[in-house]
Amino acid sequence: MTWQDDYSERIMKSASLPSAELVRGEGAYVWDSEGKKYLDFLAGIAVNSLGHAHPALVEAVTRQIATLAHVSNYFATPPQLELAERLRRLSGAGERGRVYFGNSGAEGIEAAIKLARRTGRPRILSLQNSFHGRTMGALSLTGKASLREPFEPLLPGVSHIESTIEALESAMGPDVAALVVEPIKGEAGVIDLPAGYLAAAREITAAHGALLIIDEIQTGAGRTGRWFGFQHEDITPDAIVVAKGIGGGVPIGALITFGEASDLLIAGQHGSTFGGNPLVTAASNAVLREIESAGLVENAVVRGGQISSVVDGLPLVDEVRGRGLLIGVGLSAPVAPLVVAEAARLGLIINAPNDSSIRLAPPLIIGDTEVSEFIEKFTSALQSSASKGIQ
Ligand SMILES: *Cc1c(COP(=O)(O)O)cnc(C)c1O
Protein backbone atom coordinates (compact mmCIF):
# COMPACT_ATOMS: atom_id res chain seq x y z
CA MET A 1 0.00 0.00 0.00
CA THR A 2 1.26 3.49 -0.86
CA TRP A 3 0.25 6.57 1.11
CA GLN A 4 -1.87 7.50 -1.89
CA ASP A 5 -3.85 4.26 -1.54
CA ASP A 6 -4.25 4.83 2.20
CA TYR A 7 -5.39 8.40 1.63
CA SER A 8 -7.92 7.45 -1.06
CA GLU A 9 -9.34 4.78 1.17
CA ARG A 10 -9.34 6.48 4.57
CA ILE A 11 -9.80 10.22 4.13
CA MET A 12 -13.20 11.77 3.39
CA LYS A 13 -13.67 12.43 -0.30
CA SER A 14 -14.21 16.13 0.46
CA ALA A 15 -10.46 16.61 -0.12
CA SER A 16 -8.62 15.80 -3.34
CA LEU A 17 -5.50 13.64 -3.37
CA PRO A 18 -2.45 15.56 -2.04
CA SER A 19 0.74 15.75 -4.09
CA ALA A 20 3.11 14.53 -1.38
CA GLU A 21 3.19 13.04 2.10
CA LEU A 22 5.20 15.32 4.37
CA VAL A 23 7.00 13.96 7.41
CA ARG A 24 9.25 16.69 8.81
CA GLY A 25 10.01 20.40 8.68
CA GLU A 26 12.69 22.83 9.75
CA GLY A 27 12.75 26.56 9.09
CA ALA A 28 11.39 27.24 5.61
CA TYR A 29 11.91 23.61 4.51
CA VAL A 30 9.86 20.41 4.64
CA TRP A 31 10.71 16.82 3.70
CA ASP A 32 8.43 14.19 2.20
CA SER A 33 8.26 10.49 3.00
CA GLU A 34 10.62 9.74 0.11
CA GLY A 35 13.28 12.01 1.60
CA LYS A 36 12.80 14.85 -0.89
CA LYS A 37 13.37 18.38 0.44
CA TYR A 38 11.15 21.33 -0.48
CA LEU A 39 11.38 25.06 0.09
CA ASP A 40 7.97 25.86 1.56
CA PHE A 41 6.52 29.05 0.05
CA LEU A 42 2.98 28.25 1.13
CA ALA A 43 3.59 27.78 4.89
CA GLY A 44 0.45 25.72 5.42
CA ILE A 45 -1.56 28.54 3.74
CA ALA A 46 -0.08 31.49 5.63
CA VAL A 47 -0.09 29.59 8.92
CA ASN A 48 3.52 28.72 9.73
CA SER A 49 4.64 32.30 10.38
CA LEU A 50 7.87 31.12 12.02
CA GLY A 51 8.40 28.29 9.57
CA HIS A 52 8.65 24.73 10.85
CA ALA A 53 9.86 23.50 14.25
CA HIS A 54 10.87 26.99 15.39
CA PRO A 55 12.60 26.67 18.79
CA ALA A 56 10.46 29.43 20.37
CA LEU A 57 7.24 27.63 19.44
CA VAL A 58 8.57 24.17 20.30
CA GLU A 59 9.72 25.40 23.71
CA ALA A 60 6.43 27.19 24.51
CA VAL A 61 4.24 24.21 23.54
CA THR A 62 6.48 21.71 25.33
CA ARG A 63 6.55 23.75 28.51
CA GLN A 64 2.82 24.48 28.50
CA ILE A 65 1.65 20.94 27.77
CA ALA A 66 3.77 19.78 30.69
CA THR A 67 2.22 22.46 32.91
CA LEU A 68 -1.46 22.87 32.01
CA ALA A 69 -2.89 22.05 28.59
CA HIS A 70 -6.64 22.51 28.92
CA VAL A 71 -9.14 23.57 31.58
CA SER A 72 -12.41 24.67 29.82
CA ASN A 73 -13.80 28.17 29.87
CA TYR A 74 -14.99 27.74 33.45
CA PHE A 75 -11.46 28.83 34.32
CA ALA A 76 -9.09 31.62 33.36
CA THR A 77 -5.43 30.91 32.56
CA PRO A 78 -2.40 33.22 32.36
CA PRO A 79 -1.52 32.45 28.68
CA GLN A 80 -5.09 33.29 27.61
CA LEU A 81 -5.10 36.61 29.42
CA GLU A 82 -1.64 37.44 28.11
CA LEU A 83 -2.65 36.68 24.52
CA ALA A 84 -5.84 38.73 24.77
CA GLU A 85 -3.78 41.69 25.96
CA ARG A 86 -1.19 41.21 23.22
CA LEU A 87 -3.90 41.04 20.53
CA ARG A 88 -5.60 44.16 21.89
CA ARG A 89 -2.30 46.03 21.74
CA LEU A 90 -1.15 44.82 18.31
CA SER A 91 -4.56 45.34 16.68
CA GLY A 92 -4.99 48.80 18.18
CA ALA A 93 -8.24 47.73 19.85
CA GLY A 94 -6.68 48.84 23.13
CA GLU A 95 -8.38 48.91 26.50
CA ARG A 96 -11.85 49.21 25.01
CA GLY A 97 -11.26 46.05 22.96
CA ARG A 98 -12.22 42.47 23.80
CA VAL A 99 -11.15 39.09 22.47
CA TYR A 100 -13.20 35.93 21.89
CA PHE A 101 -11.15 32.79 21.29
CA GLY A 102 -12.17 29.95 18.97
CA ASN A 103 -10.17 27.27 17.18
CA SER A 104 -10.16 28.24 13.52
CA GLY A 105 -10.82 30.99 11.06
CA ALA A 106 -14.34 29.83 10.30
CA GLU A 107 -15.17 29.78 14.00
CA GLY A 108 -13.93 33.35 14.32
CA ILE A 109 -16.26 34.29 11.45
CA GLU A 110 -19.14 32.45 13.15
CA ALA A 111 -18.51 34.55 16.25
CA ALA A 112 -18.47 37.68 14.06
CA ILE A 113 -21.83 36.68 12.55
CA LYS A 114 -23.31 36.31 16.03
CA LEU A 115 -21.85 39.71 16.93
CA ALA A 116 -23.54 41.18 13.84
CA ARG A 117 -26.86 39.53 14.75
CA ARG A 118 -26.72 41.26 18.14
CA THR A 119 -27.17 44.63 16.41
CA GLY A 120 -30.76 43.50 15.83
CA ARG A 121 -30.40 44.05 12.09
CA PRO A 122 -31.01 41.14 9.69
CA ARG A 123 -28.65 41.72 6.74
CA ILE A 124 -24.93 41.09 6.30
CA LEU A 125 -22.89 42.22 3.29
CA SER A 126 -19.81 40.44 1.98
CA LEU A 127 -17.94 40.66 -1.31
CA GLN A 128 -18.20 38.56 -4.44
CA ASN A 129 -15.28 36.18 -4.79
CA SER A 130 -14.51 36.47 -1.06
CA PHE A 131 -13.60 33.55 1.18
CA HIS A 132 -14.65 33.43 4.83
CA GLY A 133 -14.63 29.71 5.59
CA ARG A 134 -16.61 26.50 5.13
CA THR A 135 -18.88 26.15 8.16
CA MET A 136 -22.50 26.98 7.33
CA GLY A 137 -22.46 30.57 8.61
CA ALA A 138 -19.03 31.39 7.23
CA LEU A 139 -19.95 29.66 3.96
CA SER A 140 -23.02 31.89 3.70
CA LEU A 141 -20.67 34.89 3.58
CA THR A 142 -18.19 33.27 1.19
CA GLY A 143 -18.62 34.94 -2.18
CA LYS A 144 -18.12 31.93 -4.41
CA ALA A 145 -21.39 30.36 -5.58
CA SER A 146 -19.78 27.02 -6.49
CA LEU A 147 -18.76 26.50 -2.85
CA ARG A 148 -22.17 27.54 -1.47
CA GLU A 149 -24.65 25.95 -3.84
CA PRO A 150 -24.26 22.26 -2.82
CA PHE A 151 -25.19 23.25 0.76
CA GLU A 152 -28.09 25.63 0.30
CA PRO A 153 -30.24 26.79 2.00
CA LEU A 154 -27.70 28.83 3.93
CA LEU A 155 -28.04 31.79 6.28
CA PRO A 156 -30.71 34.22 5.04
CA GLY A 157 -30.03 37.94 4.66
CA VAL A 158 -26.55 37.78 3.13
CA SER A 159 -25.80 39.83 0.01
CA HIS A 160 -22.61 39.28 -1.98
CA ILE A 161 -21.80 42.62 -3.51
CA GLU A 162 -19.24 43.79 -6.06
CA SER A 163 -15.96 45.08 -4.66
CA THR A 164 -16.68 48.71 -5.47
CA ILE A 165 -17.53 51.65 -3.28
CA GLU A 166 -20.64 52.31 -5.43
CA ALA A 167 -21.93 48.76 -4.87
CA LEU A 168 -21.45 49.18 -1.13
CA GLU A 169 -23.27 52.51 -1.12
CA SER A 170 -26.27 51.11 -2.96
CA ALA A 171 -26.46 47.93 -0.85
CA MET A 172 -26.24 49.81 2.44
CA GLY A 173 -29.36 50.59 4.45
CA PRO A 174 -30.82 50.65 7.98
CA ASP A 175 -31.31 46.85 7.89
CA VAL A 176 -27.58 46.14 7.36
CA ALA A 177 -25.83 44.79 10.46
CA ALA A 178 -22.33 44.51 9.05
CA LEU A 179 -19.98 44.46 6.11
CA VAL A 180 -17.47 41.60 6.33
CA VAL A 181 -14.42 42.10 4.12
CA GLU A 182 -10.88 40.77 3.55
CA PRO A 183 -8.17 43.43 3.09
CA ILE A 184 -6.76 41.22 0.31
CA LYS A 185 -8.79 38.33 -1.12
CA GLY A 186 -6.35 35.48 -0.57
CA GLU A 187 -8.33 32.48 -1.77
CA ALA A 188 -9.52 34.39 -4.83
CA GLY A 189 -5.89 34.56 -5.97
CA VAL A 190 -4.53 37.36 -3.77
CA ILE A 191 -6.69 40.12 -5.19
CA ASP A 192 -6.27 43.63 -3.80
CA LEU A 193 -9.25 45.82 -2.91
CA PRO A 194 -9.69 48.96 -5.01
CA ALA A 195 -7.58 51.84 -3.64
CA GLY A 196 -9.37 53.62 -0.80
CA TYR A 197 -11.99 50.89 -0.39
CA LEU A 198 -11.50 50.23 3.33
CA ALA A 199 -11.48 53.92 4.21
CA ALA A 200 -14.68 54.46 2.22
CA ALA A 201 -16.22 51.32 3.73
CA ARG A 202 -15.46 52.68 7.18
CA GLU A 203 -17.23 55.94 6.43
CA ILE A 204 -20.24 54.33 4.76
CA THR A 205 -20.81 51.66 7.43
CA ALA A 206 -20.42 54.22 10.22
CA ALA A 207 -22.88 56.59 8.53
CA HIS A 208 -25.48 53.78 8.48
CA GLY A 209 -24.76 52.42 11.95
CA ALA A 210 -23.44 49.13 10.54
CA LEU A 211 -20.38 47.25 11.75
CA LEU A 212 -17.19 47.02 9.71
CA ILE A 213 -15.78 43.54 10.33
CA ILE A 214 -12.43 42.74 8.73
CA ASP A 215 -11.42 39.17 7.97
CA GLU A 216 -7.70 39.18 8.81
CA ILE A 217 -7.43 35.39 8.91
CA GLN A 218 -4.95 35.28 6.02
CA THR A 219 -3.62 38.86 6.13
CA GLY A 220 -2.96 39.07 9.88
CA ALA A 221 0.08 38.32 12.05
CA GLY A 222 2.43 40.56 10.08
CA ARG A 223 2.06 38.86 6.73
CA THR A 224 1.30 41.96 4.66
CA GLY A 225 3.98 44.10 6.30
CA ARG A 226 1.72 45.47 9.03
CA TRP A 227 0.46 43.49 12.02
CA PHE A 228 -2.96 43.43 10.35
CA GLY A 229 -3.88 44.24 6.77
CA PHE A 230 -6.34 47.00 7.65
CA GLN A 231 -3.50 48.93 9.30
CA HIS A 232 -2.25 49.98 5.86
CA GLU A 233 -5.24 52.36 5.99
CA ASP A 234 -5.94 54.93 8.67
CA ILE A 235 -9.14 53.29 9.94
CA THR A 236 -10.59 51.72 13.07
CA PRO A 237 -12.83 48.73 12.36
CA ASP A 238 -15.53 47.44 14.74
CA ALA A 239 -14.05 43.96 14.75
CA ILE A 240 -11.42 41.81 13.12
CA VAL A 241 -11.17 38.04 12.82
CA VAL A 242 -7.76 36.39 13.09
CA ALA A 243 -6.53 32.78 12.86
CA LYS A 244 -3.95 31.06 10.61
CA GLY A 245 -0.66 32.91 11.20
CA ILE A 246 -1.25 33.95 14.82
CA GLY A 247 -0.93 30.32 15.88
CA GLY A 248 2.05 29.40 13.73
CA GLY A 249 0.63 25.87 13.38
CA VAL A 250 -1.61 25.33 16.40
CA PRO A 251 -5.36 25.60 15.74
CA ILE A 252 -6.57 28.97 16.98
CA GLY A 253 -8.92 31.71 15.86
CA ALA A 254 -10.19 34.85 17.50
CA LEU A 255 -12.67 37.67 17.14
CA ILE A 256 -11.30 41.00 18.36
CA THR A 257 -13.79 43.81 18.91
CA PHE A 258 -13.08 47.53 19.03
CA GLY A 259 -15.03 50.16 20.98
CA GLU A 260 -18.78 49.76 21.49
CA ALA A 261 -18.93 46.49 19.53
CA SER A 262 -17.14 44.99 22.54
CA ASP A 263 -20.43 45.12 24.49
CA LEU A 264 -22.64 43.29 21.97
CA LEU A 265 -22.10 39.71 23.11
CA ILE A 266 -23.06 39.07 26.72
CA ALA A 267 -22.55 36.22 29.17
CA GLY A 268 -23.83 32.88 27.92
CA GLN A 269 -24.20 33.90 24.27
CA HIS A 270 -21.18 32.18 22.77
CA GLY A 271 -18.43 29.75 23.66
CA SER A 272 -16.27 26.82 22.61
CA THR A 273 -14.77 24.03 24.69
CA PHE A 274 -11.23 24.38 23.33
CA GLY A 275 -11.39 28.13 22.63
CA GLY A 276 -8.42 29.96 24.13
CA ASN A 277 -7.05 26.99 25.99
CA PRO A 278 -3.66 27.46 27.67
CA LEU A 279 -1.81 25.21 25.20
CA VAL A 280 -2.74 27.12 22.06
CA THR A 281 -2.65 30.55 23.64
CA ALA A 282 0.85 29.88 25.03
CA ALA A 283 1.86 28.85 21.50
CA SER A 284 0.35 31.97 19.97
CA ASN A 285 2.04 34.18 22.58
CA ALA A 286 5.38 32.64 21.60
CA VAL A 287 4.69 33.16 17.89
CA LEU A 288 3.64 36.80 18.25
CA ARG A 289 6.48 37.54 20.68
CA GLU A 290 8.98 36.14 18.19
CA ILE A 291 7.45 38.04 15.24
CA GLU A 292 7.82 41.20 17.31
CA SER A 293 11.30 40.64 18.74
CA ALA A 294 12.83 39.35 15.50
CA GLY A 295 11.36 42.21 13.43
CA LEU A 296 9.45 39.84 11.15
CA VAL A 297 6.77 42.36 10.20
CA GLU A 298 9.55 44.54 8.76
CA ASN A 299 11.12 41.44 7.22
CA ALA A 300 7.82 40.79 5.41
CA VAL A 301 8.09 44.24 3.81
CA VAL A 302 11.72 43.77 2.76
CA ARG A 303 11.48 40.17 1.51
CA GLY A 304 8.11 40.81 -0.12
CA GLY A 305 9.63 43.73 -1.99
CA GLN A 306 12.59 41.67 -3.17
CA ILE A 307 10.39 38.84 -4.39
CA SER A 308 7.73 41.01 -6.06
CA SER A 309 10.24 43.12 -7.98
CA VAL A 310 12.00 40.07 -9.46
CA VAL A 311 8.82 38.08 -10.15
CA ASP A 312 7.37 40.99 -12.08
CA GLY A 313 9.74 40.40 -15.01
CA LEU A 314 9.56 36.59 -15.23
CA PRO A 315 8.09 34.58 -18.14
CA LEU A 316 4.29 34.05 -18.08
CA VAL A 317 3.90 36.73 -15.39
CA ASP A 318 1.16 39.20 -16.19
CA GLU A 319 0.91 41.02 -12.85
CA VAL A 320 2.05 40.85 -9.25
CA ARG A 321 -0.54 41.50 -6.54
CA GLY A 322 -0.78 41.56 -2.78
CA ARG A 323 1.44 43.05 -0.10
CA GLY A 324 4.43 42.00 1.96
CA LEU A 325 4.68 38.21 1.97
CA LEU A 326 1.17 37.57 0.67
CA ILE A 327 1.86 37.70 -3.05
CA GLY A 328 -0.40 36.85 -5.96
CA VAL A 329 1.15 36.18 -9.35
CA GLY A 330 -1.31 36.64 -12.20
CA LEU A 331 -0.28 34.50 -15.18
CA SER A 332 -0.84 35.34 -18.86
CA ALA A 333 -2.14 31.78 -19.50
CA PRO A 334 -4.26 29.36 -17.41
CA VAL A 335 -1.28 27.16 -16.52
CA ALA A 336 -1.02 27.74 -12.75
CA PRO A 337 -1.54 24.03 -11.86
CA LEU A 338 1.29 23.14 -14.27
CA VAL A 339 3.56 25.75 -12.66
CA VAL A 340 2.79 24.34 -9.20
CA ALA A 341 3.62 20.80 -10.40
CA GLU A 342 6.87 21.94 -12.06
CA ALA A 343 7.83 23.83 -8.89
CA ALA A 344 7.16 20.75 -6.75
CA ARG A 345 9.35 18.70 -9.06
CA LEU A 346 12.13 21.23 -8.46
CA GLY A 347 11.58 21.16 -4.69
CA LEU A 348 9.47 24.30 -4.23
CA ILE A 349 6.00 24.38 -2.66
CA ILE A 350 3.69 27.08 -4.00
CA ASN A 351 -0.05 27.09 -4.59
CA ALA A 352 -2.58 27.87 -7.32
CA PRO A 353 -5.83 29.33 -5.92
CA ASN A 354 -7.13 29.25 -9.51
CA ASP A 355 -5.92 28.37 -13.01
CA SER A 356 -4.26 31.70 -13.68
CA SER A 357 -2.96 32.68 -10.23
CA ILE A 358 -0.08 31.56 -8.07
CA ARG A 359 -0.12 32.36 -4.35
CA LEU A 360 3.12 32.87 -2.43
CA ALA A 361 2.89 32.91 1.36
CA PRO A 362 6.27 31.86 2.73
CA PRO A 363 7.15 31.85 6.44
CA LEU A 364 7.97 35.35 7.69
CA ILE A 365 11.46 34.19 8.72
CA ILE A 366 12.87 33.87 5.19
CA GLY A 367 16.19 35.56 4.45
CA ASP A 368 18.48 36.07 1.45
CA THR A 369 19.18 32.36 1.00
CA GLU A 370 15.52 31.38 0.76
CA VAL A 371 14.67 34.33 -1.49
CA SER A 372 17.48 33.44 -3.93
CA GLU A 373 16.55 29.77 -3.98
CA PHE A 374 12.90 30.67 -4.55
CA ILE A 375 13.73 32.99 -7.46
CA GLU A 376 15.86 30.35 -9.12
CA LYS A 377 13.30 27.56 -8.76
CA PHE A 378 10.27 29.67 -9.57
CA THR A 379 11.96 31.03 -12.70
CA SER A 380 12.71 27.47 -13.88
CA ALA A 381 9.16 26.35 -13.12
CA LEU A 382 7.74 29.25 -15.15
CA GLN A 383 10.17 28.67 -18.03
CA SER A 384 9.39 24.98 -18.35
CA SER A 385 5.64 25.64 -17.98
CA ALA A 386 5.83 28.28 -20.69
CA SER A 387 7.45 25.81 -23.12
CA LYS A 388 5.10 22.94 -22.15
CA GLY A 389 2.03 25.17 -22.13
CA ILE A 390 2.67 26.26 -25.72
CA GLN A 391 3.09 22.73 -27.11
C1 LIG B 1 -8.51 30.38 5.68
C2 LIG B 1 -9.49 31.48 5.71
C3 LIG B 1 -10.73 31.36 6.37
C4 LIG B 1 -11.16 30.08 7.03
O1 LIG B 1 -10.29 29.70 8.05
P1 LIG B 1 -10.30 28.17 8.54
O2 LIG B 1 -9.30 28.17 9.67
O3 LIG B 1 -9.91 27.33 7.39
O4 LIG B 1 -11.67 27.88 9.01
C5 LIG B 1 -11.57 32.45 6.39
N1 LIG B 1 -11.23 33.61 5.81
C6 LIG B 1 -10.05 33.77 5.17
C7 LIG B 1 -9.72 35.09 4.56
C8 LIG B 1 -9.16 32.72 5.09
O5 LIG B 1 -8.00 32.86 4.43
The ligand as an SDF file (V2000), in Angstrom:
LIG
                    3D

 15 15  0  0  0  0  0  0  0  0999 V2000
   -8.5090   30.3790    5.6800 C   0  0  0  0  0  0  0  0  0  0  0  0
   -9.4910   31.4840    5.7050 C   0  0  0  0  0  0  0  0  0  0  0  0
  -10.7290   31.3630    6.3720 C   0  0  0  0  0  0  0  0  0  0  0  0
  -11.1630   30.0770    7.0330 C   0  0  0  0  0  0  0  0  0  0  0  0
  -10.2920   29.6970    8.0460 O   0  0  0  0  0  0  0  0  0  0  0  0
  -10.2990   28.1700    8.5440 P   0  0  0  0  0  0  0  0  0  0  0  0
   -9.3000   28.1660    9.6650 O   0  0  0  0  0  0  0  0  0  0  0  0
   -9.9060   27.3280    7.3950 O   0  0  0  0  0  0  0  0  0  0  0  0
  -11.6680   27.8820    9.0100 O   0  0  0  0  0  0  0  0  0  0  0  0
  -11.5710   32.4540    6.3950 C   0  0  0  0  0  0  0  0  0  0  0  0
  -11.2290   33.6130    5.8150 N   0  0  0  0  0  0  0  0  0  0  0  0
  -10.0500   33.7720    5.1720 C   0  0  0  0  0  0  0  0  0  0  0  0
   -9.7180   35.0910    4.5640 C   0  0  0  0  0  0  0  0  0  0  0  0
   -9.1560   32.7190    5.0890 C   0  0  0  0  0  0  0  0  0  0  0  0
   -8.0040   32.8630    4.4270 O   0  0  0  0  0  0  0  0  0  0  0  0
  1  2  1  0
  2  3  1  0
  2 14  2  0
  3  4  1  0
  3 10  2  0
  4  5  1  0
  5  6  1  0
  6  7  2  0
  6  8  1  0
  6  9  1  0
 10 11  1  0
 11 12  2  0
 12 13  1  0
 12 14  1  0
 14 15  1  0
M  END
$$$$
